[in-house]
Amino acid sequence: MIKNLVKHGNSWAIVIDRPILDLLKINPESEIELTTDGQSIRIAPVAPVSKKSRIREASAKVNAKHSQAFRKLAE
């Protein structure tokens, strides 16, 4: 699919057709990530952080902050 840029205020925009947005499950409230390799642009929905990884991160923070207390409790 070939698209042209469209003037939008002082910027330029690209209009993404509804079927593509539906396929990627992107809506106006979705966060998207733009990446480039200097030759092309990749647009992707931001992957939600899984519950497991959030728990793992929180656990690591707690362990780092309270490691001495945990050692004393384990004795």
GIMOUR-V148612 format. One record per backbone hydrogen bond with DSSP energy under -1.0 kcal/mol. NH is the residue of the N-H (numbers start at 1). CO is the residue of the C=O. Records with the same first field share a line. If there is no record, write none. Layout:
# GIMOUR-V148612
NH: CO, CO
This chain:
# GIMOUR-V148612
6: 13
8: 11
11: 8
13: 6
21: 17
22: 18
23: 19
24: 20
26: 21
30: 27
33: 44
35: 42
37: 40
42: 35
44: 33
46: 31
54: 50
55: 51
56: 52
57: 53
58: 54
59: 55
60: 56
61: 57
62: 58
63: 59
64: 60
65: 61
66: 62
70: 66
71: 67
72: 68
73: 69
74: 70
